[in-house]
Amino acid sequence: MFERCIGLAWCGGCRIYSGNMVYVPRKRVLVDLLAFLPPEQRERLLRSETRLIEFLDRQARRGSG
């Protein structure tokens, strides 16, 4: 049926995010935006919430432009 995941909603304009428990169908494949990074860069981002959010914000801006 469903898996529980933490969903984050991000507003790049006001730079605020909020988290919530969301349900994702088990068959849905979630995209890992960090998967293509070299291991060292991935680890660096995962150690810093600020760096991670800034990276994801840049990725979202590229995707919407």
C-alpha positions as CSV (number, residue, x, y, z in Angstrom):
1,M,0.0,0.0,0.0
2,F,1.9,3.1,1.3
3,E,5.1,3.9,2.9
4,R,5.5,6.8,5.3
5,C,8.1,9.4,4.3
6,I,9.0,12.9,5.5
7,G,8.0,15.4,3.0
8,L,9.6,18.9,2.9
9,A,7.9,21.9,1.3
10,W,10.4,24.7,0.4
11,C,9.7,28.3,-0.4
12,G,12.8,29.7,-2.2
13,G,11.3,33.2,-2.0
14,C,11.1,33.4,1.8
15,R,13.6,30.6,2.4
16,I,11.4,28.7,4.8
17,Y,10.7,25.0,4.7
18,S,8.3,22.9,6.6
19,G,8.1,19.1,7.1
20,N,5.3,16.7,7.3
21,M,4.6,13.0,7.3
22,V,3.4,12.0,3.8
23,Y,2.3,8.7,2.4
24,V,3.9,7.5,-0.9
25,P,2.7,4.5,-2.8
26,R,5.2,1.6,-2.4
27,K,5.6,1.3,-6.2
28,R,6.5,4.9,-6.7
29,V,10.2,5.5,-7.4
30,L,11.5,8.5,-5.5
31,V,14.3,10.5,-7.3
32,D,17.5,11.0,-5.3
33,L,18.9,14.4,-6.4
34,L,22.2,13.6,-4.7
35,A,22.8,10.2,-6.5
36,F,24.9,11.7,-9.3
37,L,27.3,13.5,-6.9
38,P,30.7,12.1,-6.0
39,P,30.6,10.4,-2.6
40,E,32.7,13.2,-0.9
41,Q,30.4,16.0,-2.1
42,R,27.3,14.0,-1.1
43,E,28.7,13.4,2.4
44,R,29.6,17.0,2.8
45,L,26.0,18.1,1.9
46,L,24.5,15.5,4.2
47,R,26.6,16.8,7.1
48,S,25.2,20.4,6.8
49,E,21.4,21.2,6.7
50,T,22.2,24.6,5.4
51,R,24.4,23.4,2.5
52,L,21.9,20.7,1.7
53,I,19.0,23.1,1.4
54,E,21.0,25.6,-0.6
55,F,22.0,22.8,-3.0
56,L,18.4,21.6,-3.4
57,D,17.2,25.2,-3.9
58,R,19.7,25.6,-6.7
59,Q,18.5,22.4,-8.3
60,A,14.8,23.5,-8.1
61,R,15.6,26.9,-9.6
62,R,17.4,25.2,-12.6
63,G,14.4,22.9,-13.1
64,S,11.9,25.7,-13.1
65,G,13.8,28.1,-15.4
